[in-house]
């Protein structure tokens, strides 16, 4: 398996030279040029975008290219153990491992990749126990809850629910906008690392963690599955799909499917099947900042010891891939699903493929595609 070109600058002293070069040219050349060019709406990534948004998209694009080029994905990760002393204040909980829920096909993948069930952390948002003020209380009568999986391409920790995360504010805002849900649990599922770096937490580590979190809500806290909305952002959206599929085929008597799924800009194809001239990956490359995420490393980190061809042909990895040997029937039995997409996203085409396939298998699926000017809120 060839090394992804994006990791070309991971070794010192080349890493230091590269970062210095990027920072110097950014400050002295690129940023001044962008600052002037973006004064004209016609020269912005989208003419309808604000001046500040246009600059931020360009800066994000450079930042994440540096992260991937230097193999620095762990730079943004925050260890939940950092907040152990203030766990009650931050709503930090630890969810027990559930090895008994690793069965069938997923158990075989776990053996091939050397993955085992493990304790996983999560952060509670919203309503707390009225008497103790603590988070993680048992479900009230007919109480509704959200289970959230953050973004980050399976390798970054961009949108976790920790107090220092950019996603913490979003979690609180979601609860304000949807008051029928009194609480939200943001899961710290295990993140992957791969070639040429040491392999860590490949598939199905994240799925095993997601299953444990769902079991925690249903069987530990007593939430009715019909009152649970599972939502995921970008790579987290892909994890939502995998969880729903796994619950469907495993058919655990104690774990019926959730009441609904909410996929926010889901990344469901880690292959290059939606790349090329004329695709959204090409057309929207200047209005998005996920170039580093879609360049190959994330998919290779996710598959671990599996053959590289699995990125293209395995629906657990890339359910939107145009190279799947068979796509029909993958989404049969899924609960009601809402897919949110932005018209300025590089991954728009794969989201369209995803919803088309879902429509062929499901009764209730809706694509909410915001106007062409809309980009992603995460990755």
MONORVEN-V708388 format. One record per residue. N is the residue number from 1. RES is the residue in one small letter. SS is DSSP state (2 for helix, 1 for strand, 0 for the rest). PSI is psi as a letter, one per 20 degrees, with the letter a starting at -180 (999 if undefined). BURIAL is # if it has 24 or more other ideal C-beta (glycine too) atoms within 12 Angstrom, else .. Layout:
# MONORVEN-V708388
n	res	ss	psi	burial
N	RES	SS	PSI	BURIAL
N	RES	SS	PSI	BURIAL
This chain:
# MONORVEN-V708388
n	res	ss	psi	burial
1	x	0	o	.
2	x	0	q	.
3	x	0	p	.
4	x	0	p	#
5	x	2	h	.
6	x	2	i	#
7	x	2	j	#
8	x	0	h	.
9	x	0	k	#
10	x	0	h	#
11	x	0	q	.
12	x	0	q	.
13	x	0	j	.
14	x	2	h	.
15	x	2	g	.
16	x	2	g	.
17	x	2	g	.
18	x	2	g	#
19	x	2	g	#
20	x	2	g	.
21	x	2	g	.
22	x	2	g	#
23	x	2	g	.
24	x	2	g	.
25	x	2	h	.
26	x	2	g	#
27	x	2	g	.
28	x	2	h	.
29	x	2	f	.
30	x	2	g	.
31	x	2	g	.
32	x	2	g	.
33	x	2	g	.
34	x	2	g	#
35	x	2	h	.
36	x	2	g	.
37	x	2	h	.
38	x	0	i	#
39	x	0	h	.
40	x	0	o	.
41	x	2	h	.
42	x	2	h	.
43	x	2	j	.
44	x	0	r	#
45	x	0	h	#
46	x	0	p	#
47	x	0	h	.
48	x	0	i	.
49	x	0	q	#
50	x	0	r	.
51	x	2	g	.
52	x	2	g	.
53	x	2	g	#
54	x	2	g	#
55	x	2	g	#
56	x	2	h	#
57	x	2	g	#
58	x	2	g	#
59	x	2	g	#
60	x	2	g	#
61	x	2	g	#
62	x	2	g	#
63	x	2	g	#
64	x	2	h	#
65	x	2	g	#
66	x	2	g	#
67	x	2	g	#
68	x	2	h	#
69	x	2	h	#
70	x	0	j	#
71	x	0	k	#
72	x	0	k	#
73	x	2	h	#
74	x	2	i	.
75	x	2	h	.
76	x	2	i	#
77	x	0	q	#
78	x	0	o	#
79	x	0	p	.
80	x	2	h	#
81	x	2	i	.
82	x	2	h	.
83	x	2	j	#
84	x	0	g	.
85	x	0	h	.
86	x	0	k	.
87	x	2	g	.
88	x	2	g	.
89	x	2	g	.
90	x	2	j	#
91	x	0	k	#
92	x	1	p	#
93	x	1	q	#
94	x	1	p	#
95	x	1	p	#
96	x	0	q	.
97	x	0	q	.
98	x	0	m	#
99	x	2	h	.
100	x	2	i	.
101	x	2	j	#
102	x	0	o	#
103	x	0	r	#
104	x	2	c	.
105	x	2	h	.
106	x	2	h	#
107	x	2	h	.
108	x	2	g	.
109	x	2	h	#
110	x	2	g	#
111	x	2	g	.
112	x	2	h	.
113	x	2	j	#
114	x	0	k	.
115	x	0	p	#
116	x	0	q	.
117	x	0	q	#
118	x	0	q	#
119	x	0	q	.
120	x	1	q	#
121	x	1	q	#
122	x	1	r	#
123	x	1	p	#
124	x	1	p	#
125	x	1	q	#
126	x	1	b	#
127	x	0	q	#
128	x	0	r	.
129	x	0	p	.
130	x	0	h	.
131	x	0	g	.
132	x	0	h	.
133	x	0	j	.
134	x	0	q	.
135	x	0	r	#
136	x	0	k	#
137	x	0	r	#
138	x	0	q	.
139	x	0	q	#
140	x	0	r	.
141	x	0	o	.
142	x	0	k	.
143	x	0	q	.
144	x	0	q	#
145	x	1	q	#
146	x	1	p	#
147	x	1	o	#
148	x	1	p	#
149	x	1	p	#
150	x	0	r	#
151	x	0	a	#
152	x	0	j	#
153	x	0	k	#
154	x	0	i	#
155	x	0	i	#
156	x	0	q	#
157	x	0	m	#
158	x	0	h	#
159	x	0	k	#
160	x	0	r	#
161	x	0	j	#
162	x	0	q	#
163	x	0	h	#
164	x	0	j	.
165	x	0	q	#
166	x	0	i	#
167	x	2	i	#
168	x	2	g	#
169	x	2	h	.
170	x	2	h	#
171	x	2	g	#
172	x	2	h	#
173	x	2	h	.
174	x	2	g	#
175	x	2	h	#
176	x	2	h	.
177	x	2	h	.
178	x	0	m	.
179	x	0	i	.
180	x	0	i	.
181	x	0	o	#
182	x	0	h	#
183	x	1	r	#
184	x	1	p	#
185	x	1	o	#
186	x	1	p	#
187	x	1	p	#
188	x	1	m	#
189	x	0	q	#
190	x	0	p	#
191	x	0	q	#
192	x	0	r	#
193	x	1	q	#
194	x	0	a	#
195	x	0	p	#
196	x	0	j	.
197	x	0	q	#
198	x	0	p	.
199	x	0	p	#
200	x	1	p	#
201	x	0	l	#
202	x	0	r	#
203	x	0	p	#
204	x	0	k	#
205	x	2	g	#
206	x	2	h	#
207	x	2	h	#
208	x	2	g	#
209	x	2	g	#
210	x	2	h	#
211	x	2	g	#
212	x	2	g	#
213	x	2	g	#
214	x	2	g	#
215	x	2	h	#
216	x	2	g	#
217	x	2	g	#
218	x	2	g	#
219	x	2	h	#
220	x	2	g	#
221	x	0	i	#
222	x	0	k	.
223	x	0	p	#
224	x	0	p	.
225	x	2	h	#
226	x	2	i	.
227	x	2	j	#
228	x	1	p	#
229	x	1	o	#
230	x	1	p	#
231	x	1	q	#
232	x	1	q	#
233	x	1	p	#
234	x	0	d	#
235	x	2	h	#
236	x	2	h	#
237	x	2	h	#
238	x	2	h	#
239	x	2	h	#
240	x	2	g	#
241	x	2	g	#
242	x	2	g	#
243	x	2	g	#
244	x	2	g	#
245	x	2	g	#
246	x	2	g	#
247	x	2	h	#
248	x	2	g	#
249	x	2	h	#
250	x	2	h	#
251	x	0	l	.
252	x	0	p	#
253	x	0	h	.
254	x	0	i	.
255	x	0	m	#
256	x	0	r	#
257	x	0	q	#
258	x	0	r	#
259	x	0	h	#
260	x	1	r	#
261	x	1	q	#
262	x	1	o	#
263	x	1	o	#
264	x	1	o	#
265	x	0	l	#
266	x	0	p	#
267	x	0	o	#
268	x	0	j	#
269	x	0	o	#
270	x	0	j	#
271	x	0	a	#
272	x	0	j	.
273	x	0	h	#
274	x	0	j	#
275	x	0	r	#
276	x	0	r	.
277	x	0	p	.
278	x	0	i	.
279	x	0	r	#
280	x	2	h	#
281	x	2	h	#
282	x	2	g	.
283	x	2	h	#
284	x	0	j	#
285	x	0	h	#
286	x	0	i	#
287	x	0	j	#
288	x	0	r	#
289	x	0	k	#
290	x	0	k	#
291	x	0	g	#
292	x	0	h	#
293	x	0	h	#
294	x	0	j	#
295	x	0	i	#
296	x	0	h	#
297	x	2	g	#
298	x	2	g	#
299	x	2	h	#
300	x	2	h	#
301	x	2	h	#
302	x	2	h	#
303	x	2	i	#
304	x	0	d	#
305	x	0	j	#
306	x	0	q	#
307	x	0	q	.
308	x	0	h	#
309	x	0	h	.
310	x	2	h	#
311	x	2	h	#
312	x	2	h	#
313	x	2	i	#
314	x	0	o	#
315	x	0	i	#
316	x	0	h	#
317	x	0	g	#
318	x	0	m	#
319	x	0	i	#
320	x	0	i	#
321	x	0	p	#
322	x	0	i	#
323	x	0	j	#
324	x	0	p	#
325	x	0	h	.
326	x	0	p	.
327	x	0	h	#
328	x	0	p	.
329	x	0	i	.
330	x	0	h	#
331	x	0	j	#
332	x	0	p	.
333	x	0	j	#
334	x	0	q	#
335	x	0	r	#
336	x	1	p	#
337	x	1	p	#
338	x	1	p	#
339	x	1	p	#
340	x	1	p	#
341	x	1	q	#
342	x	1	p	#
343	x	0	i	#
344	x	0	j	#
345	x	0	q	#
346	x	0	h	#
347	x	0	j	#
348	x	2	g	#
349	x	2	g	#
350	x	2	h	#
351	x	2	h	#
352	x	2	g	#
353	x	2	g	#
354	x	2	g	#
355	x	2	h	#
356	x	2	g	.
357	x	2	h	#
358	x	2	g	#
359	x	2	h	.
360	x	2	h	.
361	x	2	h	#
362	x	0	r	#
363	x	0	h	.
364	x	0	o	.
365	x	1	p	#
366	x	1	p	.
367	x	1	o	#
368	x	1	n	.
369	x	1	o	#
370	x	1	r	.
371	x	0	r	.
372	x	0	h	.
373	x	0	i	.
374	x	0	p	#
375	x	0	a	#
376	x	0	q	#
377	x	0	i	#
378	x	0	b	#
379	x	0	999	#
